[in-house]
Amino acid sequence: MRHLWRALTLIAKDPVLREQITGVANCIAREDLIIPPAVRAQLPPQVNSTYPSLSPQPDFAAVDSITQAFFQRGVPLGLYEACEINRWLFENKTRRDGQMSHIREFWNQLAPFHTAHGDNADFQALAGILAIDTEFRFDFANNNASVSQIGFTLSPAEEQQLRGILANGGIADQAARLLTSDSWPTSCVPVAKHWPGWVHLNQ
C-alpha cells in the first residue's frame, strides 16, 4: 500500500499530474448493479445509508490511464490502488472542488520538510500515511509512536518538528480529517499500521 500513499502525496505535490488524472477519472453507472427496491427494503439502515448504490463502478479506461500516469513517475499501482485513486478524483471533481484541496493543504503544512525530503519516495509515502491514518497521526503527534514503527526513518529532531506540525487540532490535522471524511464512507477506517486482530486463528 505504500505506493497508494505515495501516490496520494504526488496528487498534492504535482499539479500537472493532478490535472491529468482529474481529467480522466471516471465512474460508470452500472444498471445491473442497482439494488432493487425489494432487496433494499430488507437491508439494515446502516447499509442503506452507507451504500446508497453499487452502480457507480470504475471506468477501466480511466483506471488504465491513471496506472500509466503513475508508472511513468516510478509509482507502480495495483488494480485496487488505481481504482481508489480514480474514485477519489472522480468524487472530488463531481461533488467537491475538483482540486483535492485537503491533501494539498496537508502537504503544504509539511513545507519545512520539502527541501530535504520532498522528492524522497519514502517520505512521500510517509506523508500519505500521516494524512490518512488518524489514529497513528494522533499517537505520533502526542509522542506515543514513532515513524520507525511503520518502517520509516527520521532523525529525533525531525520527528519532534513533525509532531509539532501534526498537533491535534492544528491546520495539518484538520486538513487530514477533512480528507478522510470526504474520501471514505463512514463504514471505512483508512489505516496504515497493522492491527494484530485483523489476522487471527479461531481457537
N, C-alpha and C positions, 0 to 999 in steps of 0.2 A: 504493500500500500504506500510505501514511501514515494513511489512515482506519482501517485494521485495527489499526495500532499505537496510535493514539489510543484506539480502542475498548477495547483491552486495558487501558489505563490507567484508562478510565472504569469498567471492571468492578471494578477495585480501589478506585476513589475513591468510587463511588456505590452505597451498599448497597441502595437501592431498585431501581435498575437491575439490579444483580447478582441480587437475589432474583427480580425479574420474569423475566429471561431464563433463569435456572436453572430456574424453574418450567415454562417452555415447551420448553426444549431437549430434543430427542428424535431418536433414530435408529430406523429401521425395519429389521427383518430381511427381506432380500430372498432368498427361497428360490431364485430364478432365478440369483442371483449366487454361490451357494455353489460353491466349487471342487470338482468331482468327485474322488473318491479316485484314480482312474486318472490324472487330469491332475496332481494334486498330487504323485503319486509321481515325476513327471518333472521337477519344479521343483528348482532349486538349493536347497541347505539354507538359504542366507541369505534367499531369497524366502519359503520356508516359515515361517521364524521371524519374519520381519518382517510378513508379511501372512497371518496365520492364516485370514482370511476376507475376502472382498469384500462379504459380505452386509450388514453394517450400513451403511445409507445414510441421508442426512439426510431427515428428515420435512419436506417443503416447507411445511407449515402452520407448523411451528416456525420455519423459516428466514424465512418472511414476517413472523411476529410479531417476531422479532429485528430484522429490517430496519426495521420500523416503529418499534420502540422506540428505535433509534439515530437514525433520521431525525428523530424528534421532538426529539432532543438536538443536532441540527445535524451529525450524522455520517452522510453517505450511504455505504452499503456496497454493493459489488458482490456478485454471487452467490457467488463464491468466498470472499470475506471473511466474509459472513454464514454460509456453511456451515462455515468454520473455527471461528467463534465457537460455533456450535451444537455442533460436535464437542468443543471444549474443555469447554464447560459440561456437556454430556451425560456425557462420560467422567469429569469431575470429580465429578459427583453420583452416578454409579453405581459408580466404582472407588476414589474417594478421599474427601475430607472434605466435598465439596459446597460449600466456602466459598472456593475459589480462593485458598487461604492464601498461596501462594508469591508471587503477583503483589501481593497486599495487603501482605505484608511488605516487598517491594521498594519499593513506593510509600511505605510508612511511613518507610523509611530516607531518602527524599528530602524529609523534613519541613522541613529548612531552606529549601527552595525553594517550599514550598506557598503561603506568603503572597504572594510576588512573582510566581510563575509558575504556581501550581497550577491556575488556571482558564484559562490560556492554551492554545489548541488546539495550537500548535506545540510547546510544552513537553510537553504530554500525549503527542504523537506521539513526541517525542524520548525520553521516559521509556520508552515501549513498545519502541522500538528498542534502547535500552540494556539492557532486560530480556531481549530475545530473541537479540541478536547477540553471542555470546560473544567472538568474535574482535575485533570492534570495541570492545567494552567493555574487553577486556584491553589493547588498544593505547591506548585513550583513558586508562585509569587509569594506564598507565605513561608517559604524556606522549609517546606516539608517534603520536597522532592528535588531531584537533580536531573538535568538533561542526560546525564550519563546512564540513568536508569532505562532510557529508551534508546541507547546506543549512540549518543552524540557527545561531542567534546567541546567544551568552552572552558576558558580559564576561570578560576574562582571569582576574579574581579569582573569578568564579563557576565558570569551568572548573576552576580549581585546587581549589576547595572540592568540586566534584562528583567530581573524581578521587579525593579522599580518601575520600569515601563509597563509591565503587565499587572500592576497593582489592581486589586479588586475594585471595580467601580471606576477605574480610570478610562481614558479615551480608548486605549487599545482593547481593554477588556469589554467595554461597551460595544465597540465595533465587532468584536468576535462574537458576542452574544447575539447581536442582530444578524450576523452572517448565519449562525446555526439555526436561529428561529426562522429565517427566510428560506434556508436551503434544505431543511429536513423536516418531514412531517412530525407531529408531536409524538408518534409512536416510536420514532427512531432517536437513538442517542449516539452521535458520532464520537468514537473514541479511537485512540491510537495505542494506548497502553493495554497490554493483555490482562484480562481478568481471569484468574485461575478457574473460576466457577463456570466458564464457558465450556471447558472440556473436562469431563469427569467420568468416572466409572460408577454405574448404578449398582451398588452392592448393598 
